[in-house]
Amino acid sequence: MNIGVLGTGDVGKAIGKGFITLGHSVKMGAREPGNPKAEAWAKEMGDKASAGTFADAAEFGEVVVLATLGVKTLDAIRTAGTNKFKGKLVFDTTNPLDNANGPPRLAVGHTDSGGEQIQRLIPDAHVVKAFNIVGNVHMFKPNFPGGPPDMLIAGNDDGAKKSATKILEDFGWEVVDLGGIEASRYLEPMCMAWVAYGMRTKTFNHAFKLLRK
C-alpha cells in the first residue's frame, strides 16, 4: 500500500518508518520540494521511501497521515490541494497546541476540535483521529509492562475506522472507538493530560489503557 505522510517531524518519521517496516511504501511531504529533512529520511529508510511536497505525498498516498504542526495542519492541507484527499482514509495525528505563551495549551476546544476542522475542510475524505495521545517513540509496536496500550480513535465513517483499526493493530495497538469525529474534542485534551504527566514526572514513557469489567 502507498502511504503519504504530510510533515517531516518526529511523528511523521516514526509513523512512516512503521509503515515501511510493515512492507508499505511511504512518501514524506514537506511544504517545499527538496526539503533536507524529508530527503535525509527517505535516504535512510531505503527503497520504499521517497520525499516530495505536501501535494506529492497527498496524491501518492492511498492512505494519508497528517503529521504537521497542529495549528498549521489546515494550511498544509490547502497547500497540498483538498481534492487530493477525496475518498481516502486520512489519519489525523495532530493536536492544535498553542505554545506561544509558556506551556502548551489547546488553541481550540469544548465546542470544536482540530479533527472536526480537518473533516470540514476535506468533507469527501474519511478522517480518523489517532496517534495523538502518545509520544512518537511508542507509536509503533509499543512495549509496556502492562501489555499493549489502547489507541483511542474517532471518525465518522465506519468502514474507514475498520481499515484504521487493522493498521493500528498491525502497529501493535489495541483500539477503542469513541464514535464520530466530534469525539476529537475529548481526544485532544487527552493529549494535554499525557503532556501534563510527562512534564510533572520528567518522563514521556507512558500511554493510556481502558480497563473493562
Secondary structure, 3 states (H helix, E strand, C coil): CEEEEECCCHHHHHHHHHHHHCCCEEEEEECCCCCHHHHHHHHHHCCCEEEEEHHHHHHHCCEEEECCCHHHHHHHHHHHCHHHHCCCEEEECCCCEECCCCCCEECCCCCCCHHHHHHHHCCCCEEEECCCCCCHHHCCCCCCCCCCCEEEEEECCHHHHHHHHHHHHHCCCEEEECCCHHHHHHHHHHHHHHHHHHHHHCCCCCCCCCCCC
